[in-house]
Amino acid sequence: MRKKKIILVFVITCMLNFAFLSSLSQASSEYLFFGQYVYEGKKVKENAEIEWSFSGSNSYVGIIVMAMDEYNFNKFDNGDMSAYAYFLSNGNYIADYGTFKAKSDDVWYIVFWNFDAVIESTSLTYKVKFPGVSIGLIIGIVIGVIVVIAIIGVVVSSNKKKKASMMPAAAQPGVYQPYAPAQPTEQQPYAPAQPAVSTKVCSSCGASMEGSFCTSCGSKM
């Protein structure tokens, strides 16, 4: 029983660690030429805090970071420069970070744009963390639960097999029944044979006799 508990604790711990690591926002990397941008978006509630960060490989290229709701992002994505944006980083930095509060219940996008005046390219590493339950966390929990159920199933199956193997042979169907010899009967005490009684009688006087002469009258047989 102690071994089972240790196994279950180990599995649950691995499950929680996997779920935690899955819930963390992962950094992404892209190579951006001049004029290119990358983005991430998600529907959030008003005043939800969205964390962002980036770092570039070219010290001459600053990155512009903008936050836009879905309507304005669609305009920007279609090349309409009249789109309204909240500027989070103005392009003077090759690495920056911050937090943006959503202005309404909507799909909000964080855009990283290489629009530096030097017209050069850069390798960009960026990360955006939206509030709320992460899909990675949900996936991690589901996988962990499946693993725990599988482990429990294996343990229960193993216990059943163990119990069956410990049953006496007579209780298992289809098992040959060994020959059981009959119990010996109680031994009777030895009784010595009684000497035979003589049946000879004298022809003269009728007395019983032994040998050739009658002990009563002396006659010879």
C-alpha positions as a Python dict, from the first residue, in 0.01 Angstrom:
ca = {
    (1, 'M'): (0, 0, 0),
    (2, 'R'): (286, 240, 82),
    (3, 'K'): (442, 175, -258),
    (4, 'K'): (112, 258, -431),
    (5, 'K'): (86, 590, -245),
    (6, 'I'): (443, 684, -344),
    (7, 'I'): (368, 609, -709),
    (8, 'L'): (47, 814, -705),
    (9, 'V'): (217, 1109, -532),
    (10, 'F'): (497, 1098, -789),
    (11, 'V'): (253, 1090, -1081),
    (12, 'I'): (40, 1374, -942),
    (13, 'T'): (352, 1583, -881),
    (14, 'C'): (468, 1528, -1240),
    (15, 'M'): (119, 1618, -1360),
    (16, 'L'): (115, 1946, -1168),
    (17, 'N'): (467, 2035, -1284),
    (18, 'F'): (372, 1964, -1644),
    (19, 'A'): (55, 2171, -1611),
    (20, 'F'): (248, 2460, -1456),
    (21, 'L'): (516, 2458, -1727),
    (22, 'S'): (249, 2432, -1998),
    (23, 'S'): (67, 2733, -1854),
    (24, 'L'): (372, 2957, -1883),
    (25, 'S'): (376, 3179, -2190),
    (26, 'Q'): (656, 3071, -2422),
    (27, 'A'): (884, 3317, -2596),
    (28, 'S'): (876, 3317, -2977),
    (29, 'S'): (1143, 3416, -3225),
    (30, 'E'): (1111, 3568, -3573),
    (31, 'Y'): (1346, 3726, -3827),
    (32, 'L'): (1195, 4059, -3934),
    (33, 'F'): (1292, 4254, -4242),
    (34, 'F'): (1218, 4625, -4257),
    (35, 'G'): (842, 4684, -4254),
    (36, 'Q'): (750, 4338, -4122),
    (37, 'Y'): (564, 4274, -3797),
    (38, 'V'): (449, 3990, -3572),
    (39, 'Y'): (155, 3988, -3333),
    (40, 'E'): (-48, 3792, -3081),
    (41, 'G'): (-414, 3847, -2993),
    (42, 'K'): (-678, 3716, -2756),
    (43, 'K'): (-1022, 3812, -2630),
    (44, 'V'): (-1000, 3964, -2282),
    (45, 'K'): (-1212, 4161, -2038),
    (46, 'E'): (-1187, 4535, -1986),
    (47, 'N'): (-891, 4636, -1768),
    (48, 'A'): (-729, 4295, -1817),
    (49, 'E'): (-351, 4330, -1793),
    (50, 'I'): (-150, 4206, -2090),
    (51, 'E'): (223, 4164, -2033),
    (52, 'W'): (467, 4196, -2323),
    (53, 'S'): (842, 4197, -2380),
    (54, 'F'): (1092, 4175, -2665),
    (55, 'S'): (1462, 4186, -2750),
    (56, 'G'): (1631, 4227, -3088),
    (57, 'S'): (1967, 4111, -3220),
    (58, 'N'): (2052, 4425, -3422),
    (59, 'S'): (2159, 4716, -3202),
    (60, 'Y'): (2066, 4961, -3480),
    (61, 'V'): (1705, 4844, -3512),
    (62, 'G'): (1443, 4961, -3267),
    (63, 'I'): (1104, 4787, -3249),
    (64, 'I'): (767, 4964, -3234),
    (65, 'V'): (515, 4793, -3005),
    (66, 'M'): (143, 4871, -3041),
    (67, 'A'): (-182, 4753, -2882),
    (68, 'M'): (-496, 4752, -3098),
    (69, 'D'): (-851, 4624, -3067),
    (70, 'E'): (-983, 4387, -3333),
    (71, 'Y'): (-1139, 4657, -3554),
    (72, 'N'): (-825, 4869, -3574),
    (73, 'F'): (-594, 4571, -3606),
    (74, 'N'): (-788, 4451, -3911),
    (75, 'K'): (-743, 4796, -4067),
    (76, 'F'): (-371, 4796, -3992),
    (77, 'D'): (-331, 4439, -4120),
    (78, 'N'): (-493, 4545, -4448),
    (79, 'G'): (-248, 4835, -4492),
    (80, 'D'): (-477, 5112, -4368),
    (81, 'M'): (-249, 5348, -4174),
    (82, 'S'): (-550, 5533, -4029),
    (83, 'A'): (-587, 5250, -3773),
    (84, 'Y'): (-582, 5374, -3413),
    (85, 'A'): (-314, 5218, -3193),
    (86, 'Y'): (-179, 5253, -2841),
    (87, 'F'): (201, 5286, -2869),
    (88, 'L'): (370, 5084, -2598),
    (89, 'S'): (729, 5119, -2724),
    (90, 'N'): (818, 5399, -2970),
    (91, 'G'): (1095, 5228, -3168),
    (92, 'N'): (1392, 5373, -2982),
    (93, 'Y'): (1477, 5045, -2806),
    (94, 'I'): (1611, 4710, -2915),
    (95, 'A'): (1473, 4554, -2592),
    (96, 'D'): (1176, 4660, -2386),
    (97, 'Y'): (884, 4530, -2176),
    (98, 'G'): (568, 4653, -2013),
    (99, 'T'): (199, 4598, -1932),
    (100, 'F'): (-108, 4714, -2120),
    (101, 'K'): (-461, 4737, -1973),
    (102, 'A'): (-736, 4644, -2218),
    (103, 'K'): (-969, 4939, -2279),
    (104, 'S'): (-1279, 4725, -2343),
    (105, 'D'): (-1410, 4371, -2368),
    (106, 'D'): (-1265, 4277, -2704),
    (107, 'V'): (-995, 4087, -2889),
    (108, 'W'): (-679, 4284, -2826),
    (109, 'Y'): (-360, 4250, -3029),
    (110, 'I'): (-1, 4325, -2932),
    (111, 'V'): (202, 4409, -3247),
    (112, 'F'): (584, 4413, -3276),
    (113, 'W'): (679, 4615, -3585),
    (114, 'N'): (1022, 4665, -3745),
    (115, 'F'): (980, 5015, -3889),
    (116, 'D'): (1315, 5163, -3794),
    (117, 'A'): (1464, 5446, -4001),
    (118, 'V'): (1785, 5253, -4074),
    (119, 'I'): (1586, 5007, -4285),
    (120, 'E'): (1767, 4699, -4153),
    (121, 'S'): (1654, 4356, -4036),
    (122, 'T'): (1679, 4192, -3695),
    (123, 'S'): (1613, 3867, -3513),
    (124, 'L'): (1333, 3935, -3266),
    (125, 'T'): (1247, 3736, -2954),
    (126, 'Y'): (914, 3836, -2804),
    (127, 'K'): (657, 3718, -2550),
    (128, 'V'): (296, 3814, -2475),
    (129, 'K'): (110, 3690, -2167),
    (130, 'F'): (-267, 3731, -2164),
    (131, 'P'): (-462, 3691, -1838),
    (132, 'G'): (-696, 3399, -1774),
    (133, 'V'): (-664, 3023, -1775),
    (134, 'S'): (-404, 2912, -2026),
    (135, 'I'): (-487, 2647, -2284),
    (136, 'G'): (-157, 2489, -2191),
    (137, 'L'): (-272, 2459, -1830),
    (138, 'I'): (-595, 2289, -1935),
    (139, 'I'): (-409, 2048, -2163),
    (140, 'G'): (-159, 1973, -1886),
    (141, 'I'): (-433, 1895, -1633),
    (142, 'V'): (-623, 1673, -1879),
    (143, 'I'): (-308, 1476, -1966),
    (144, 'G'): (-220, 1446, -1597),
    (145, 'V'): (-567, 1310, -1511),
    (146, 'I'): (-545, 1056, -1795),
    (147, 'V'): (-205, 940, -1669),
    (148, 'V'): (-333, 903, -1310),
    (149, 'I'): (-636, 701, -1427),
    (150, 'A'): (-409, 477, -1634),
    (151, 'I'): (-174, 418, -1338),
    (152, 'I'): (-466, 336, -1107),
    (153, 'G'): (-602, 95, -1366),
    (154, 'V'): (-269, -87, -1389),
    (155, 'V'): (-240, -110, -1008),
    (156, 'V'): (-594, -248, -971),
    (157, 'S'): (-535, -502, -1248),
    (158, 'S'): (-212, -611, -1084),
    (159, 'N'): (-387, -657, -749),
    (160, 'K'): (-657, -873, -906),
    (161, 'K'): (-399, -1099, -1066),
    (162, 'K'): (-209, -1128, -742),
    (163, 'K'): (-519, -1226, -546),
    (164, 'A'): (-618, -1485, -805),
    (165, 'S'): (-275, -1649, -793),
    (166, 'M'): (-299, -1680, -414),
    (167, 'M'): (-628, -1874, -423),
    (168, 'P'): (-607, -2245, -339),
    (169, 'A'): (-589, -2476, -641),
    (170, 'A'): (-926, -2635, -566),
    (171, 'A'): (-1100, -2294, -599),
    (172, 'Q'): (-964, -2224, -946),
    (173, 'P'): (-1174, -2355, -1235),
    (174, 'G'): (-1007, -2587, -1481),
    (175, 'V'): (-720, -2678, -1246),
    (176, 'Y'): (-625, -3047, -1206),
    (177, 'Q'): (-724, -3182, -865),
    (178, 'P'): (-437, -3380, -708),
    (179, 'Y'): (-497, -3738, -588),
    (180, 'A'): (-584, -3752, -218),
    (181, 'P'): (-495, -4096, -66),
    (182, 'A'): (-751, -4261, 161),
    (183, 'Q'): (-693, -4225, 533),
    (184, 'P'): (-568, -4549, 697),
    (185, 'T'): (-817, -4735, 920),
    (186, 'E'): (-745, -4787, 1289),
    (187, 'Q'): (-516, -5086, 1346),
    (188, 'Q'): (-679, -5377, 1533),
    (189, 'P'): (-485, -5528, 1830),
    (190, 'Y'): (-313, -5862, 1763),
    (191, 'A'): (-499, -6160, 1908),
    (192, 'P'): (-290, -6483, 1929),
    (193, 'A'): (-449, -6799, 1793),
    (194, 'Q'): (-611, -7030, 2052),
    (195, 'P'): (-488, -7391, 2060),
    (196, 'A'): (-720, -7635, 1900),
    (197, 'V'): (-930, -7843, 2142),
    (198, 'S'): (-895, -8220, 2107),
    (199, 'T'): (-1202, -8409, 1994),
    (200, 'K'): (-1074, -8767, 2064),
    (201, 'V'): (-1285, -8985, 2302),
    (202, 'C'): (-1216, -9328, 2449),
    (203, 'S'): (-1404, -9613, 2276),
    (204, 'S'): (-1428, -9802, 2602),
    (205, 'C'): (-1542, -9542, 2856),
    (206, 'G'): (-1628, -9239, 2639),
    (207, 'A'): (-1392, -8999, 2817),
    (208, 'S'): (-1203, -8741, 2614),
    (209, 'M'): (-845, -8834, 2563),
    (210, 'E'): (-518, -8717, 2421),
    (211, 'G'): (-244, -8934, 2288),
    (212, 'S'): (-280, -9309, 2231),
    (213, 'F'): (-400, -9415, 2580),
    (214, 'C'): (-715, -9309, 2767),
    (215, 'T'): (-624, -9137, 3087),
    (216, 'S'): (-946, -9256, 3245),
    (217, 'C'): (-956, -9633, 3182),
    (218, 'G'): (-613, -9696, 3026),
    (219, 'S'): (-750, -9848, 2708),
    (220, 'K'): (-535, -9812, 2394),
    (221, 'M'): (-674, -9651, 2087),
}
